[in-house]
Amino acid sequence: MGGMDLTRGVAIFPLLKHLWIPLVAAVVVASTVFAVSNLREVFGTEHHTSYADTATADTESFNPKHLTYEVFGAPGTVAMISYFDADSEPRTIRNVHLPWSLTFEITQATAAGSLMAQGDSSRIGCRIRVDDEIKSEKTVNLVNALTFCVLKAA
């Protein structure tokens, strides 16, 4: 027969019959990658917008505050005192003769303070001051009295 060889053309159809799914998947993946990369150019920049109302370099310096812990009690009272220091690290000192005080500078814009004391007498008190203003004070009258003072923000 002159003309076309149909057996050659027919052999291509079984091959396409098995390859159409991977071909369609490749087209979908390629178009998705293209669409996402174009959307990132439009919406996703490398320069992130700052939502702060002031620049951090423009912050004003502040006058540091002075935080003072005080523990007081009956004359001759010996106490164990626990507190947070200027770096917010817990500290404990033992066999302290009262009255006792400790002052340090607050170098952050805000700070928290915590003071706890237990004495060997029936009266003990604590006080936290910020720049000579009493922020927290508590006195307890019990045997082997335990007291604490907390300052949430200075």
ABEGO torsion letter per residue (X at the ends): XBEBBAAAAAAAAAAAAAAAAAAAAAAAAAAAAAAAAAAAAAABBABBBBABABBAAABBBBBBBBBBBBBBBBBGBBBBBBBBBAAGBBBBBBGBBOBBBBBBBBABABBBBBBBBBBABABBBBBBBBGGBBABBBBBBBBGBBBBBBBABX
